[in-house]
Amino acid sequence: MRRDIFQAIADPTRRAIIALIAIQAMTPNAIAEHFDTTRQAVSKHLKILTECELVKQEHQGREIYYQLEIDKMKEIDKWLEQFRKIWESRFEQLDILLSTIKKQKK
């Protein structure tokens, strides 16, 4: 089943995993050490993140390291950009209003 990247980031544990491996590639065991859950549960989260292409596996000897797929994260950023522009505009309007009120009080 092909999953959507937004399904992947909907879960707080998966967001935390993304934050961990954004800093450096990690093995499943190293990732699991950061959570109060089983290694199998972390593996399920990694499977979903891999299916969504947010992380990729790299084999180094007998170890598998997971690393963040930056280009796929850009897809999320692109979607968020529309909301960022709306909020920036609203903050600018609020700033103008507050400046006007401040001038009127003087």
Short mmCIF file of the C-alpha atoms (twelve columns), coordinates in Angstrom:
data_MODEL
# 
_entry.id   MODEL 
# 
loop_
_atom_site.group_PDB 
_atom_site.id 
_atom_site.type_symbol 
_atom_site.label_atom_id 
_atom_site.label_alt_id 
_atom_site.label_comp_id 
_atom_site.label_asym_id 
_atom_site.label_seq_id 
_atom_site.Cartn_x 
_atom_site.Cartn_y 
_atom_site.Cartn_z 
_atom_site.pdbx_PDB_model_num 
ATOM 1   C CA . MET A 1   0.000  0.000  0.000  1 
ATOM 2   C CA . ARG A 2   1.431  3.362  -1.022 1 
ATOM 3   C CA . ARG A 3   1.236  5.810  1.828  1 
ATOM 4   C CA . ASP A 4   1.018  9.570  1.796  1 
ATOM 5   C CA . ILE A 5   3.809  11.626 3.402  1 
ATOM 6   C CA . PHE A 6   1.226  13.463 5.475  1 
ATOM 7   C CA . GLN A 7   0.085  10.162 6.975  1 
ATOM 8   C CA . ALA A 8   3.695  9.566  7.945  1 
ATOM 9   C CA . ILE A 9   4.167  12.872 9.731  1 
ATOM 10  C CA . ALA A 10  0.755  12.687 11.418 1 
ATOM 11  C CA . ASP A 11  2.194  10.425 14.114 1 
ATOM 12  C CA . PRO A 12  4.263  12.106 16.868 1 
ATOM 13  C CA . THR A 13  6.642  9.152  17.156 1 
ATOM 14  C CA . ARG A 14  7.427  9.281  13.449 1 
ATOM 15  C CA . ARG A 15  7.987  13.040 13.658 1 
ATOM 16  C CA . ALA A 16  10.393 12.415 16.523 1 
ATOM 17  C CA . ILE A 17  12.206 9.755  14.467 1 
ATOM 18  C CA . ILE A 18  12.500 12.223 11.579 1 
ATOM 19  C CA . ALA A 19  13.979 14.809 13.953 1 
ATOM 20  C CA . LEU A 20  16.511 12.261 15.243 1 
ATOM 21  C CA . ILE A 21  17.747 11.095 11.866 1 
ATOM 22  C CA . ALA A 22  17.781 14.620 10.459 1 
ATOM 23  C CA . ILE A 23  20.893 15.134 12.582 1 
ATOM 24  C CA . GLN A 24  22.633 11.878 11.646 1 
ATOM 25  C CA . ALA A 25  21.913 8.470  10.170 1 
ATOM 26  C CA . MET A 26  21.014 5.922  12.825 1 
ATOM 27  C CA . THR A 27  20.402 2.197  13.207 1 
ATOM 28  C CA . PRO A 28  16.971 0.987  14.336 1 
ATOM 29  C CA . ASN A 29  18.441 0.016  17.715 1 
ATOM 30  C CA . ALA A 30  19.942 3.468  18.204 1 
ATOM 31  C CA . ILE A 31  16.607 5.048  17.291 1 
ATOM 32  C CA . ALA A 32  14.690 2.713  19.635 1 
ATOM 33  C CA . GLU A 33  16.879 3.796  22.567 1 
ATOM 34  C CA . HIS A 34  15.243 7.239  22.388 1 
ATOM 35  C CA . PHE A 35  11.729 5.880  22.897 1 
ATOM 36  C CA . ASP A 36  9.851  4.087  25.620 1 
ATOM 37  C CA . THR A 37  8.632  1.438  23.198 1 
ATOM 38  C CA . THR A 38  9.752  -1.831 21.654 1 
ATOM 39  C CA . ARG A 39  12.250 -2.200 18.847 1 
ATOM 40  C CA . GLN A 40  9.438  -3.795 16.795 1 
ATOM 41  C CA . ALA A 41  7.244  -0.717 17.198 1 
ATOM 42  C CA . VAL A 42  10.094 1.502  16.011 1 
ATOM 43  C CA . SER A 43  10.615 -0.840 13.051 1 
ATOM 44  C CA . LYS A 44  6.952  -0.425 12.063 1 
ATOM 45  C CA . HIS A 45  7.345  3.352  12.150 1 
ATOM 46  C CA . LEU A 46  10.521 3.097  10.066 1 
ATOM 47  C CA . LYS A 47  8.693  0.903  7.553  1 
ATOM 48  C CA . ILE A 48  6.000  3.543  7.106  1 
ATOM 49  C CA . LEU A 49  8.581  6.315  6.786  1 
ATOM 50  C CA . THR A 50  10.444 4.223  4.210  1 
ATOM 51  C CA . GLU A 51  7.254  3.501  2.242  1 
ATOM 52  C CA . CYS A 52  6.569  7.241  2.146  1 
ATOM 53  C CA . GLU A 53  10.154 7.808  0.991  1 
ATOM 54  C CA . LEU A 54  10.866 10.165 3.894  1 
ATOM 55  C CA . VAL A 55  13.771 7.994  4.997  1 
ATOM 56  C CA . LYS A 56  16.091 5.704  3.140  1 
ATOM 57  C CA . GLN A 57  18.111 2.719  4.211  1 
ATOM 58  C CA . GLU A 58  21.840 2.437  3.784  1 
ATOM 59  C CA . HIS A 59  23.588 -0.854 4.453  1 
ATOM 60  C CA . GLN A 60  26.989 -0.662 6.123  1 
ATOM 61  C CA . GLY A 61  28.241 -4.149 6.777  1 
ATOM 62  C CA . ARG A 62  25.604 -5.971 8.779  1 
ATOM 63  C CA . GLU A 63  24.011 -2.751 10.008 1 
ATOM 64  C CA . ILE A 64  21.210 -0.805 8.383  1 
ATOM 65  C CA . TYR A 65  21.283 2.950  8.854  1 
ATOM 66  C CA . TYR A 66  18.278 5.154  8.273  1 
ATOM 67  C CA . GLN A 67  18.747 8.667  7.005  1 
ATOM 68  C CA . LEU A 68  16.384 11.467 6.138  1 
ATOM 69  C CA . GLU A 69  15.388 11.972 2.514  1 
ATOM 70  C CA . ILE A 70  15.674 15.769 2.306  1 
ATOM 71  C CA . ASP A 71  14.054 16.124 -1.124 1 
ATOM 72  C CA . LYS A 72  10.882 14.472 0.121  1 
ATOM 73  C CA . MET A 73  10.777 16.869 3.078  1 
ATOM 74  C CA . LYS A 74  10.707 19.716 0.556  1 
ATOM 75  C CA . GLU A 75  7.319  18.404 -0.584 1 
ATOM 76  C CA . ILE A 76  5.968  19.057 2.919  1 
ATOM 77  C CA . ASP A 77  7.596  22.480 3.010  1 
ATOM 78  C CA . LYS A 78  6.029  23.387 -0.331 1 
ATOM 79  C CA . TRP A 79  2.581  22.520 0.993  1 
ATOM 80  C CA . LEU A 80  3.189  24.511 4.200  1 
ATOM 81  C CA . GLU A 81  4.402  27.546 2.249  1 
ATOM 82  C CA . GLN A 82  0.845  28.562 1.328  1 
ATOM 83  C CA . PHE A 83  -0.057 28.772 5.019  1 
ATOM 84  C CA . ARG A 84  3.193  30.506 5.891  1 
ATOM 85  C CA . LYS A 85  2.325  33.283 3.440  1 
ATOM 86  C CA . ILE A 86  -1.164 33.681 4.928  1 
ATOM 87  C CA . TRP A 87  0.177  33.957 8.471  1 
ATOM 88  C CA . GLU A 88  2.965  36.333 7.507  1 
ATOM 89  C CA . SER A 89  0.368  38.590 5.910  1 
ATOM 90  C CA . ARG A 90  -1.795 38.449 9.041  1 
ATOM 91  C CA . PHE A 91  1.158  39.262 11.274 1 
ATOM 92  C CA . GLU A 92  2.042  42.223 9.074  1 
ATOM 93  C CA . GLN A 93  -1.552 43.481 9.349  1 
ATOM 94  C CA . LEU A 94  -1.428 43.058 13.127 1 
ATOM 95  C CA . ASP A 95  1.864  44.943 13.276 1 
ATOM 96  C CA . ILE A 96  0.356  47.841 11.318 1 
ATOM 97  C CA . LEU A 97  -2.691 47.882 13.586 1 
ATOM 98  C CA . LEU A 98  -0.578 47.880 16.745 1 
ATOM 99  C CA . SER A 99  1.602  50.686 15.361 1 
ATOM 100 C CA . THR A 100 -1.501 52.724 14.563 1 
ATOM 101 C CA . ILE A 101 -2.926 52.204 18.053 1 
ATOM 102 C CA . LYS A 102 0.410  53.125 19.619 1 
ATOM 103 C CA . LYS A 103 0.571  56.366 17.577 1 
ATOM 104 C CA . GLN A 104 -3.005 57.270 18.548 1 
ATOM 105 C CA . LYS A 105 -2.184 56.916 22.251 1 
ATOM 106 C CA . LYS A 106 0.722  59.378 21.955 1 
# 
